[in-house]
Amino acid sequence: MKVPFTWKVTGWFMVGWSAEFPQSEVRPLRYFGEDLVAYRDDSGELHVMQAHCRHLGAHIGHGGKVVGDCVECPFHGWRWGPDGTNRYIPYQPDRPNRALKLRVFPVNEQYGCVFLWHQPQGKEPQWEMPDIFTSFPQFETDPSAYYRPYPEFSRRTENEPVHPQIVAENGPDSSHFHYVHGATVTPVNLEWKIVDEQWQFLTGWPDARSDDPNKMALHIHSHMFGLGGAISVFEGSSNHRLIFAVTPVEDGLSTMFYSIWWPKLDGETSDVPPDEVRERVERQFLGTVWEDLDIWRYQEYVENPPLAKIDAKPYMALRKWAQQFYEIPATPPGEVPASV
């Protein structure tokens, strides 16, 4: 997908689920065109930093190990601390090279999801990642009232030719639900507002059993936390919450993450959903988002779309809002690799 803006977007982006990063283990990652290494130190804290050792360039994520709060390079045993500095060289233990440093990416773990902060020049976070639960205090905010999202109610699709802004533009687009998802009623964009870096909107699903066009069977409250994704709460015929996140991997490709928190049955104490709940959620909710993906994979970005009146104002306002997350120019077209 060719777009006139960079894939190296500023903001918070999901890179996996906490359970994928066990304590005292090292994992390779690749996002934003960079090789990264993630490790959970002996105290349980997760760290993400540049992957290639500053000594001779070995990839620490392949064969590295955790030593205390440091990660050790598999090539010569150089150790790097959570702040990215060289802490130890085994054959000159009293003289680490403190002038060398790996870039560190701030990490935020929430309710089993892992996010990192990305800013192209390495600046510190410019805003906090919103809390998936307390962002909607009018609804149940106790995580123990929901089944765990991972692994039963979580999905990922990797290296898709979709830019995060294309996904965000689904927010104000109400008309596609009938054609893409087979909806029998067309949802209504009831309100939207910009709150600092967030795009917050409320979608209503008309009650087909009522003659009152203003009566809604379902409300969906959503907050986009920049272009990294959106957190949402369903109110009405369904009362779950979810996150849908999009993270660039390279110019031209992104990985997408989807997790649902489903309310526990009355009297339920286990975090593991029973079979009947799993089957319902999988059938009704887990596949819906990938229906959009069948469109996005082959979509061409239209710079000046001839929008219908009902969607034009929020659609173009969202595009203007999105511009704040592009702090560097787009890669010249001839230098963007072809999508697979």
C-alpha positions as CSV (number, residue, x, y, z in Angstrom):
1,M,0.0,0.0,0.0
2,K,1.5,3.3,-1.1
3,V,0.6,6.3,1.2
4,P,1.9,9.9,1.2
5,F,2.9,9.7,4.9
6,T,5.6,7.8,6.8
7,W,5.2,4.3,8.2
8,K,7.5,5.4,11.1
9,V,4.6,6.7,13.1
10,T,4.9,8.4,16.6
11,G,2.8,6.8,19.4
12,W,2.1,3.7,21.5
13,F,2.0,0.4,19.6
14,M,1.2,-3.1,20.6
15,V,3.9,-5.7,20.1
16,G,2.4,-8.8,21.7
17,W,0.9,-10.3,24.9
18,S,2.6,-10.5,28.2
19,A,2.5,-14.3,28.2
20,E,4.7,-14.4,25.1
21,F,7.5,-12.9,27.2
22,P,8.3,-15.3,30.0
23,Q,10.5,-14.2,32.9
24,S,14.3,-14.6,32.3
25,E,13.8,-15.2,28.5
26,V,14.9,-13.3,25.4
27,R,12.8,-12.7,22.3
28,P,13.6,-11.1,18.9
29,L,11.2,-8.6,17.5
30,R,11.0,-6.5,14.4
31,Y,9.0,-3.3,14.1
32,F,9.4,0.1,12.4
33,G,12.1,-1.3,10.2
34,E,14.3,-2.1,13.1
35,D,15.5,-5.3,14.8
36,L,14.6,-5.3,18.5
37,V,15.3,-7.5,21.4
38,A,12.8,-8.0,24.3
39,Y,13.6,-9.6,27.6
40,R,11.9,-9.9,31.0
41,D,14.6,-9.6,33.7
42,D,14.8,-11.6,36.9
43,S,12.5,-9.2,38.7
44,G,9.8,-9.7,36.0
45,E,10.2,-6.3,34.3
46,L,10.0,-6.3,30.5
47,H,12.5,-4.3,28.5
48,V,12.8,-3.6,24.7
49,M,15.8,-2.2,23.0
50,Q,17.9,-2.3,19.8
51,A,18.8,-5.8,19.0
52,H,22.4,-5.6,17.6
53,C,25.2,-5.5,20.1
54,R,27.4,-2.4,19.7
55,H,30.5,-4.6,20.0
56,L,30.5,-6.6,16.7
57,G,26.8,-6.4,15.7
58,A,25.4,-9.8,16.9
59,H,21.6,-10.0,17.2
60,I,21.1,-10.3,21.0
61,G,17.6,-11.7,20.5
62,H,18.9,-14.9,18.9
63,G,20.8,-16.8,21.6
64,G,21.1,-14.0,24.2
65,K,20.3,-14.6,27.8
66,V,19.1,-12.7,30.9
67,V,21.5,-12.1,33.7
68,G,19.9,-10.2,36.6
69,D,18.4,-7.1,35.0
70,C,20.8,-7.2,32.0
71,V,20.7,-9.0,28.7
72,E,23.9,-10.8,27.5
73,C,25.1,-11.0,23.9
74,P,25.6,-14.6,22.7
75,F,28.7,-13.6,20.8
76,H,31.2,-12.4,23.4
77,G,29.1,-12.1,26.6
78,W,28.8,-8.3,26.7
79,R,25.9,-7.3,29.0
80,W,23.5,-4.5,28.4
81,G,21.4,-2.9,31.1
82,P,17.7,-1.8,31.1
83,D,18.9,1.8,30.3
84,G,20.8,0.5,27.2
85,T,24.3,1.0,28.6
86,N,27.1,-1.5,28.5
87,R,27.3,-2.9,32.0
88,Y,29.9,-5.7,31.7
89,I,32.6,-7.1,29.5
90,P,33.7,-10.6,30.8
91,Y,37.3,-10.3,29.8
92,Q,37.7,-6.8,31.3
93,P,35.1,-6.9,34.1
94,D,36.2,-3.7,35.8
95,R,36.0,-1.7,32.6
96,P,32.7,-1.8,30.8
97,N,32.4,0.6,27.8
98,R,29.9,3.0,29.3
99,A,30.1,5.3,26.2
100,L,28.2,2.6,24.2
101,K,24.4,2.5,24.4
102,L,21.6,0.7,22.8
103,R,18.4,2.6,22.1
104,V,15.7,1.7,24.6
105,F,12.0,1.7,23.8
106,P,9.7,2.5,26.8
107,V,7.3,-0.3,27.6
108,N,3.8,-0.3,29.0
109,E,2.1,-3.6,30.0
110,Q,-1.7,-3.5,30.6
111,Y,-3.9,-6.5,31.4
112,G,-1.8,-8.9,29.5
113,C,-1.0,-6.7,26.5
114,V,2.4,-5.2,25.7
115,F,2.9,-1.8,24.2
116,L,6.0,0.2,23.3
117,W,6.6,3.8,22.6
118,H,8.0,4.7,19.2
119,Q,9.2,8.1,18.1
120,P,11.5,8.2,15.0
121,Q,14.2,10.3,16.7
122,G,14.0,8.4,20.0
123,K,12.3,11.1,22.0
124,E,10.7,10.1,25.3
125,P,6.9,9.5,25.5
126,Q,4.9,12.6,24.7
127,W,1.7,11.2,26.3
128,E,0.7,8.2,28.4
129,M,-0.8,5.1,27.0
130,P,-4.5,5.2,28.1
131,D,-5.7,2.5,30.5
132,I,-7.8,0.0,28.8
133,F,-10.1,-0.3,31.8
134,T,-10.2,3.0,33.6
135,S,-10.7,5.0,30.4
136,F,-14.3,4.0,30.6
137,P,-15.1,4.4,34.4
138,Q,-18.9,4.2,33.7
139,F,-18.6,0.5,33.1
140,E,-17.1,-2.4,35.0
141,T,-13.5,-1.7,35.6
142,D,-12.4,-4.8,37.6
143,P,-10.4,-7.0,35.3
144,S,-11.3,-10.0,37.4
145,A,-14.9,-9.6,36.2
146,Y,-13.7,-10.7,32.7
147,Y,-12.2,-13.8,31.3
148,R,-8.6,-13.5,30.3
149,P,-8.1,-12.2,26.7
150,Y,-5.1,-14.3,25.9
151,P,-4.9,-16.8,24.4
152,E,-8.6,-17.8,23.9
153,F,-9.9,-14.4,22.8
154,S,-6.8,-12.9,21.0
155,R,-5.7,-13.0,17.4
156,R,-2.8,-11.7,15.3
157,T,-2.1,-11.4,11.6
158,E,1.4,-10.5,10.5
159,N,3.0,-8.5,7.7
160,E,-0.1,-7.2,6.1
161,P,0.1,-4.4,3.5
162,V,-2.0,-2.0,5.5
163,H,-1.0,1.4,7.0
164,P,-2.4,2.2,10.5
165,Q,-4.2,5.3,9.2
166,I,-6.3,3.2,6.9
167,V,-7.4,1.2,9.9
168,A,-8.2,4.3,11.8
169,E,-10.3,5.6,9.0
170,N,-12.8,2.8,9.7
171,G,-13.9,4.8,12.8
172,P,-16.1,7.4,11.1
173,D,-17.1,5.0,8.2
174,S,-20.5,3.8,9.1
175,S,-21.7,2.7,5.6
176,H,-19.3,-0.2,5.1
177,F,-20.9,-2.3,7.9
178,H,-23.8,-3.5,5.6
179,Y,-21.5,-4.4,2.7
180,V,-18.4,-5.7,4.5
181,H,-19.9,-7.3,7.6
182,G,-23.4,-8.1,6.4
183,A,-25.1,-5.9,9.0
184,T,-28.8,-5.8,8.8
185,V,-28.9,-2.2,10.2
186,T,-26.5,0.6,9.5
187,P,-24.8,2.0,12.6
188,V,-24.9,5.7,13.4
189,N,-21.9,7.9,14.3
190,L,-23.6,9.6,17.2
191,E,-20.7,11.8,18.3
192,W,-17.0,12.2,18.0
193,K,-14.4,14.5,19.6
194,I,-10.7,15.1,19.7
195,V,-9.1,15.0,23.2
196,D,-5.4,15.7,22.9
197,E,-3.9,12.8,21.0
198,Q,-7.1,10.7,21.2
199,W,-9.9,10.4,18.8
200,Q,-13.0,9.5,20.8
201,F,-16.3,8.4,19.2
202,L,-19.6,6.8,20.0
203,T,-21.4,4.5,17.6
204,G,-25.0,3.5,17.9
205,W,-26.7,0.4,16.4
206,P,-30.4,1.1,15.8
207,D,-32.8,-1.4,17.4
208,A,-34.4,-3.1,14.4
209,R,-37.4,-4.2,16.6
210,S,-38.3,-0.6,17.4
211,D,-40.2,2.0,15.3
212,D,-38.1,4.7,17.0
213,P,-35.1,5.4,14.8
214,N,-33.3,6.9,17.8
215,K,-33.6,3.8,19.9
216,M,-30.3,1.9,20.0
217,A,-29.8,-1.8,20.7
218,L,-26.0,-1.3,21.1
219,H,-23.6,1.5,21.8
220,I,-19.9,1.2,21.2
221,H,-17.6,3.7,23.0
222,S,-14.2,3.9,21.4
223,H,-11.0,5.8,22.0
224,M,-8.2,5.7,19.4
225,F,-4.9,6.2,21.2
226,G,-3.1,7.8,18.3
227,L,-2.7,5.6,15.2
228,G,-1.6,2.5,17.2
229,G,-5.2,1.3,17.7
230,A,-8.4,1.7,19.6
231,I,-9.9,0.5,22.9
232,S,-13.6,0.0,22.9
233,V,-16.5,-0.9,25.3
234,F,-19.8,-2.4,24.1
235,E,-23.0,-1.4,25.9
236,G,-26.3,-3.0,25.4
237,S,-26.9,-6.3,23.6
238,S,-23.3,-7.1,24.3
239,N,-21.1,-5.8,27.2
240,H,-17.6,-6.7,26.4
241,R,-14.5,-4.6,25.8
242,L,-11.7,-5.0,23.2
243,I,-8.6,-3.6,21.7
244,F,-7.6,-3.6,18.1
245,A,-4.1,-2.5,17.4
246,V,-1.9,-2.0,14.4
247,T,1.9,-1.8,14.4
248,P,4.1,-1.0,11.4
249,V,6.8,-3.7,10.8
250,E,8.5,-2.2,7.7
251,D,7.6,0.4,5.1
252,G,4.6,-1.2,3.5
253,L,3.7,-3.8,6.1
254,S,2.0,-3.9,9.5
255,T,1.1,-6.5,12.1
256,M,-2.4,-6.4,13.7
257,F,-3.5,-7.5,17.2
258,Y,-7.0,-8.1,18.5
259,S,-8.1,-9.0,22.0
260,I,-11.5,-9.3,23.7
261,W,-12.3,-9.1,27.4
262,W,-15.6,-11.0,27.8
263,P,-17.7,-10.7,31.0
264,K,-17.7,-13.8,33.2
265,L,-20.8,-15.8,33.7
266,D,-22.6,-15.3,37.1
267,G,-20.7,-17.0,39.8
268,E,-17.7,-17.8,37.6
269,T,-14.3,-17.6,39.3
270,S,-11.9,-19.0,36.7
271,D,-10.1,-16.7,34.3
272,V,-10.3,-19.4,31.6
273,P,-13.6,-19.1,29.5
274,P,-15.8,-22.2,29.3
275,D,-16.3,-23.9,26.0
276,E,-19.8,-22.4,25.4
277,V,-18.5,-18.9,25.9
278,R,-15.4,-19.5,23.7
279,E,-17.6,-20.9,20.9
280,R,-19.9,-17.9,21.0
281,V,-17.2,-15.3,21.0
282,E,-15.3,-17.0,18.2
283,R,-18.4,-17.3,16.1
284,Q,-19.8,-13.8,16.6
285,F,-16.8,-11.5,17.3
286,L,-13.3,-12.9,16.6
287,G,-13.7,-13.1,12.9
288,T,-15.4,-9.8,12.2
289,V,-12.3,-7.6,12.1
290,W,-10.6,-9.8,9.5
291,E,-13.5,-9.1,7.1
292,D,-12.2,-5.5,6.9
293,L,-8.7,-6.9,6.2
294,D,-10.0,-8.4,3.0
295,I,-10.7,-4.9,1.8
296,W,-7.6,-3.2,3.3
297,R,-5.1,-5.7,1.7
298,Y,-6.0,-4.5,-1.8
299,Q,-7.1,-0.9,-1.1
300,E,-5.5,2.1,-2.8
301,Y,-5.2,5.3,-0.8
302,V,-7.3,8.1,-2.3
303,E,-5.9,11.5,-1.4
304,N,-9.1,13.5,-2.1
305,P,-12.1,11.1,-1.8
306,P,-15.5,12.2,-3.0
307,L,-17.2,11.4,0.3
308,A,-20.9,11.3,0.9
309,K,-22.3,14.1,3.1
310,I,-23.1,11.8,6.1
311,D,-19.4,10.8,6.6
312,A,-17.4,13.7,5.1
313,K,-17.0,15.9,8.1
314,P,-15.7,13.3,10.6
315,Y,-13.7,11.5,7.9
316,M,-11.7,14.5,6.9
317,A,-11.4,15.7,10.5
318,L,-9.8,12.4,11.4
319,R,-7.3,12.7,8.5
320,K,-6.3,16.1,9.8
321,W,-6.0,14.8,13.4
322,A,-3.8,12.0,12.2
323,Q,-1.2,14.4,10.8
324,Q,0.2,15.0,14.3
325,F,1.7,11.5,14.4
326,Y,3.9,12.0,11.4
327,E,7.1,13.7,12.6
328,I,9.3,12.7,9.7
329,P,8.7,12.8,5.9
330,A,7.5,9.7,4.1
331,T,10.1,7.4,2.5
332,P,10.5,8.4,-1.2
333,P,8.3,6.1,-3.3
334,G,11.2,4.5,-5.1
335,E,12.7,3.3,-1.8
336,V,9.6,1.6,-0.4
337,P,9.8,-2.2,-0.8
338,A,7.1,-3.8,-2.8
339,S,4.2,-5.4,-0.7
340,V,4.0,-9.1,-0.6
